């Protein structure tokens, strides 16, 4: 199974009525690879993440997670997936540990192993002392880290991060990005990091530029700049998408 992609998306189509949210999108993430899915609002990033996490089915195309086809073998496919969604999903009235325990139980982890896994992930994230605190008392950056710890509890082969830095201050944003990059290398996990922020994609192993449901370019940041004849990834992104620089944040 050495050559199996962590994530393999082939010719995926998703329509909302007459609107084509994804129009034949293909991309792959290898184990240990950090891939940025870069696209402006409305590009189709969230739609793709909803398909990848099994919330909806694609109208056409195939998705495989660690070699398991999402439509034919959804349970093994989903068991290899960790997801941090854009919208906050912690129960703010529960403690950090209770949120993680609840998730572990929901995913059928035995309490004999989940306790140790929870401690391990919180320790790595520097949140061990906050385990008994209510989530409401945490900063936005730490809440996101708890969501990340939760996504990692079952040691997935693929991590999906959907605009995970939205609403965070620059320091928390950089710290989350750096942590996930390191995770990816150390655990040989494939990461798909969706963002509309070009600077978050600049150091990715590969970048996939999505716009209006189409994949416009895919490659290393260097190769995308070269193909577009641009000095910076921002310039290349604006050139590819035709977005007015004044309207891009
Ligand atoms: P992104 O996450 O990149 O901002 P989305 O996946 O949310 O993009 O949206 C892609 C396109 O699909 C947009 O044109 C959006 O308006 C449309 N869309 C998203 N969700 C729905 C929905 N539930 N019903 C109808 N159109 C939708």
Boltz pocket constraint, residues with backbone or C-beta under 6 A from the ligand:
constraints:
  - pocket:
      binder: B
      contacts: [[A, 16], [A, 19], [A, 20], [A, 21], [A, 39], [A, 40], [A, 41], [A, 42], [A, 43], [A, 44], [A, 45], [A, 46], [A, 47], [A, 48]]
      max_distance: 6.0
